[in-house]
Amino acid sequence: MSGLFDGTPLERPVTCQVCERPVEQCACPKGVAGEVLLPKDQPARVGREKRRKGKTVTTITGLDPAASDLNAILSKLKSACAAGGTINDGVIEIQGDHRERAMTLLRDLGYRPKLTGG
């Protein structure tokens, strides 16, 4: 990849806007479009749904699957809530009503979660 002022004495590599490393060495999370997408910029929404037979499920939406490691987040949530869970179409689902624990864990991971629904 060519850098800024390529072929002149002022030549330098293209760097990341966030970490200021060369783009090849950048480890910042990137979204589907390739732009840097930090956890604080993702609109995490924590909600509750009623399922059949009165079962309650905590859902977390709004996280970019390319920029976030959804499987790692799911694993941390399952162990923190002592409940089962899964990922369906980019939505994290935890069995039971664990909205407060999910909010706390997401805040600790750098996200800015908001409650949705009732």
C-alpha beads as a LAMMPS data file, in Angstrom:
LAMMPS data file: protein, C-alpha beads

118 atoms
117 bonds

1 atom types
1 bond types

-500.0 500.0 xlo xhi
-500.0 500.0 ylo yhi
-500.0 500.0 zlo zhi

Masses

1 110.0

Atoms # bond

1 1 1 0.000 0.000 0.000
2 1 1 1.401 3.408 -0.888
3 1 1 1.717 6.038 1.793
4 1 1 1.257 9.744 2.048
5 1 1 3.553 11.819 -0.176
6 1 1 4.682 8.628 -1.929
7 1 1 8.052 9.003 -3.659
8 1 1 9.078 12.203 -1.826
9 1 1 11.342 12.795 1.175
10 1 1 8.173 13.351 3.263
11 1 1 6.864 9.826 2.574
12 1 1 5.215 8.034 5.515
13 1 1 2.757 5.118 5.767
14 1 1 -0.992 5.531 6.064
15 1 1 -1.978 5.237 9.730
16 1 1 -5.119 4.361 11.651
17 1 1 -7.125 7.326 12.961
18 1 1 -7.565 5.754 16.397
19 1 1 -4.324 3.967 17.337
20 1 1 -2.022 5.835 14.911
21 1 1 -0.270 2.623 13.854
22 1 1 0.306 1.753 10.202
23 1 1 -2.896 0.307 8.716
24 1 1 -1.267 -3.127 8.254
25 1 1 -0.488 -3.320 12.003
26 1 1 -3.758 -1.840 13.263
27 1 1 -5.722 -4.123 15.609
28 1 1 -8.733 -1.842 16.076
29 1 1 -12.133 -3.543 15.596
30 1 1 -13.523 -2.866 12.133
31 1 1 -17.139 -3.051 11.001
32 1 1 -18.510 -4.707 7.887
33 1 1 -17.706 -1.620 5.783
34 1 1 -14.058 -1.646 6.967
35 1 1 -14.192 1.482 9.120
36 1 1 -13.008 1.406 12.746
37 1 1 -15.970 0.672 15.009
38 1 1 -15.160 0.865 18.723
39 1 1 -17.444 -0.638 21.390
40 1 1 -18.485 2.818 22.626
41 1 1 -19.794 3.631 19.134
42 1 1 -22.080 0.582 18.913
43 1 1 -25.665 1.068 20.126
44 1 1 -26.126 -1.963 22.404
45 1 1 -29.799 -2.453 23.285
46 1 1 -30.764 -4.772 26.143
47 1 1 -34.356 -5.962 26.168
48 1 1 -36.661 -8.644 27.495
49 1 1 -39.007 -10.884 25.528
50 1 1 -41.711 -13.291 26.617
51 1 1 -41.620 -16.597 24.786
52 1 1 -43.995 -19.521 24.685
53 1 1 -45.142 -21.019 27.977
54 1 1 -44.235 -17.775 29.768
55 1 1 -40.466 -18.133 29.398
56 1 1 -38.468 -14.889 29.571
57 1 1 -35.427 -14.199 27.393
58 1 1 -32.962 -11.303 27.667
59 1 1 -31.935 -10.026 24.224
60 1 1 -28.979 -7.869 23.225
61 1 1 -29.142 -6.197 19.806
62 1 1 -27.240 -3.505 17.940
63 1 1 -23.759 -5.050 18.120
64 1 1 -21.829 -5.316 14.860
65 1 1 -20.905 -9.000 14.369
66 1 1 -17.751 -8.102 12.420
67 1 1 -16.412 -5.594 14.968
68 1 1 -17.537 -7.434 18.111
69 1 1 -16.691 -10.967 19.153
70 1 1 -20.276 -12.038 19.821
71 1 1 -19.241 -15.538 20.894
72 1 1 -16.900 -14.165 23.580
73 1 1 -19.570 -11.742 24.823
74 1 1 -22.110 -14.583 24.912
75 1 1 -19.718 -16.762 26.887
76 1 1 -19.100 -14.022 29.464
77 1 1 -22.826 -13.344 29.779
78 1 1 -23.679 -17.016 30.210
79 1 1 -21.132 -17.440 32.993
80 1 1 -22.094 -14.165 34.710
81 1 1 -25.817 -14.974 34.606
82 1 1 -25.453 -18.747 35.202
83 1 1 -27.875 -19.324 32.338
84 1 1 -27.947 -20.724 28.841
85 1 1 -27.931 -18.628 25.721
86 1 1 -27.400 -18.448 21.983
87 1 1 -26.875 -16.101 19.042
88 1 1 -29.693 -15.853 16.475
89 1 1 -29.222 -13.560 13.457
90 1 1 -26.741 -11.330 15.303
91 1 1 -28.946 -11.097 18.424
92 1 1 -27.566 -12.463 21.696
93 1 1 -30.238 -14.291 23.698
94 1 1 -29.863 -15.285 27.372
95 1 1 -32.433 -17.454 29.125
96 1 1 -34.212 -15.572 31.917
97 1 1 -34.483 -11.918 32.905
98 1 1 -30.857 -10.796 33.333
99 1 1 -31.054 -7.243 32.010
100 1 1 -29.197 -5.593 34.901
101 1 1 -26.323 -8.094 34.833
102 1 1 -26.085 -7.763 31.056
103 1 1 -26.022 -3.964 31.325
104 1 1 -23.216 -4.107 33.909
105 1 1 -21.133 -6.550 31.890
106 1 1 -21.542 -4.570 28.658
107 1 1 -20.506 -1.369 30.454
108 1 1 -17.390 -3.150 31.745
109 1 1 -16.573 -4.202 28.168
110 1 1 -16.745 -0.589 26.956
111 1 1 -20.213 -0.566 25.368
112 1 1 -22.898 1.986 26.194
113 1 1 -26.010 -0.176 26.643
114 1 1 -29.566 1.085 26.913
115 1 1 -32.688 -0.698 28.109
116 1 1 -35.449 -1.270 25.564
117 1 1 -38.987 -2.486 25.925
118 1 1 -40.818 -3.002 29.186

Bonds

1 1 1 2
2 1 2 3
3 1 3 4
4 1 4 5
5 1 5 6
6 1 6 7
7 1 7 8
8 1 8 9
9 1 9 10
10 1 10 11
11 1 11 12
12 1 12 13
13 1 13 14
14 1 14 15
15 1 15 16
16 1 16 17
17 1 17 18
18 1 18 19
19 1 19 20
20 1 20 21
21 1 21 22
22 1 22 23
23 1 23 24
24 1 24 25
25 1 25 26
26 1 26 27
27 1 27 28
28 1 28 29
29 1 29 30
30 1 30 31
31 1 31 32
32 1 32 33
33 1 33 34
34 1 34 35
35 1 35 36
36 1 36 37
37 1 37 38
38 1 38 39
39 1 39 40
40 1 40 41
41 1 41 42
42 1 42 43
43 1 43 44
44 1 44 45
45 1 45 46
46 1 46 47
47 1 47 48
48 1 48 49
49 1 49 50
50 1 50 51
51 1 51 52
52 1 52 53
53 1 53 54
54 1 54 55
55 1 55 56
56 1 56 57
57 1 57 58
58 1 58 59
59 1 59 60
60 1 60 61
61 1 61 62
62 1 62 63
63 1 63 64
64 1 64 65
65 1 65 66
66 1 66 67
67 1 67 68
68 1 68 69
69 1 69 70
70 1 70 71
71 1 71 72
72 1 72 73
73 1 73 74
74 1 74 75
75 1 75 76
76 1 76 77
77 1 77 78
78 1 78 79
79 1 79 80
80 1 80 81
81 1 81 82
82 1 82 83
83 1 83 84
84 1 84 85
85 1 85 86
86 1 86 87
87 1 87 88
88 1 88 89
89 1 89 90
90 1 90 91
91 1 91 92
92 1 92 93
93 1 93 94
94 1 94 95
95 1 95 96
96 1 96 97
97 1 97 98
98 1 98 99
99 1 99 100
100 1 100 101
101 1 101 102
102 1 102 103
103 1 103 104
104 1 104 105
105 1 105 106
106 1 106 107
107 1 107 108
108 1 108 109
109 1 109 110
110 1 110 111
111 1 111 112
112 1 112 113
113 1 113 114
114 1 114 115
115 1 115 116
116 1 116 117
117 1 117 118
